[in-house]
């Protein structure tokens, strides 16, 4: 079932640049929430006296998830803009060819 959902997401992202743009924003938001959860758990563990290596690893995981989310999200949004520009260019070229065949 998980593979089917992934295939559907990839198919929508390949066909619709607006979907890819929204997926990038959603990825940034979700990874920011994961990062927030990691920071909150690090704070809670620090408050309750857990070992420092646990707190350090939670903070590092929070920072890494935030960086990964922003990196992937921004790259998806940039890719969506380029895809949309290519589609517009191809549409303009198609219309020019269509007009030239009329005359």
C-alpha positions in Angstrom: 0.0 0.0 0.0 2.8 2.4 0.8 4.4 1.8 -2.6 1.1 2.7 -4.3 0.9 6.0 -2.4 4.5 6.9 -3.2 3.9 6.1 -6.9 0.8 8.3 -6.9 2.7 11.2 -5.3 5.5 10.8 -7.8 3.1 10.7 -10.7 1.2 13.8 -9.6 4.5 15.6 -9.0 5.7 14.7 -12.5 2.6 15.9 -14.2 1.5 18.9 -12.2 4.1 21.6 -11.2 1.6 23.2 -8.8 1.3 19.9 -6.9 5.1 19.7 -6.7 5.2 23.3 -5.3 2.6 22.4 -2.7 4.4 19.2 -1.8 7.6 21.2 -1.2 5.8 23.6 1.2 4.1 20.6 2.9 7.5 18.9 3.3 9.0 22.0 4.9 6.1 22.3 7.3 6.1 18.6 8.3 9.9 18.5 8.8 9.7 21.7 10.9 7.1 20.0 13.1 9.5 17.0 13.5 12.3 19.3 14.4 10.0 21.1 16.9 9.1 17.7 18.5 12.8 16.8 18.7 13.6 20.1 20.4 10.7 19.7 22.8 11.7 16.2 23.7 15.3 17.3 24.3 14.1 20.1 26.6 11.9 17.6 28.5 14.7 15.1 28.8 17.1 17.8 30.0 14.6 18.9 32.6 14.1 15.3 33.9 17.8 14.6 34.1 18.5 12.3 31.2 22.1 11.8 30.2 23.6 14.6 28.1 24.3 12.4 25.1 20.6 11.7 24.7 19.8 15.4 24.8 22.6 16.1 22.4 21.5 13.5 19.9 17.9 14.8 20.0 19.1 18.3 19.3 21.3 17.1 16.4 18.4 15.1 15.0 16.2 18.2 15.3 18.7 20.4 13.5 19.3 17.7 10.8 15.6 17.2 10.1 15.0 21.0 9.8 17.9 21.3 7.3 16.8 18.3 5.3 13.2 19.5 5.2 14.2 23.0 4.1 16.7 21.7 1.5 14.3 19.2 -0.1 11.3 21.6 0.1 13.2 24.5 -1.6 14.6 22.2 -4.2 11.2 20.8 -5.0 9.8 24.3 -5.3 12.6 25.4 -7.5 12.1 22.4 -9.7 8.4 23.1 -9.9 9.1 26.7 -11.1 11.5 25.4 -13.8 9.0 22.7 -14.9 6.2 25.3 -15.1 8.5 27.6 -17.2 9.3 24.7 -19.6 5.6 23.9 -20.0 4.9 27.5 -20.8 7.7 27.7 -23.3 6.5 24.5 -25.0 3.0 25.8 -25.1 4.2 29.1 -26.7 6.2 27.1 -29.2 3.2 24.9 -30.0 1.0 28.0 -30.5 3.6 29.5 -32.9 3.8 26.4 -34.9 0.0 26.2 -35.0 -0.3 29.8 -36.2 2.4 29.3 -38.8 0.6 26.3 -40.3 -2.6 28.4 -40.6 -0.9 31.0 -42.8 
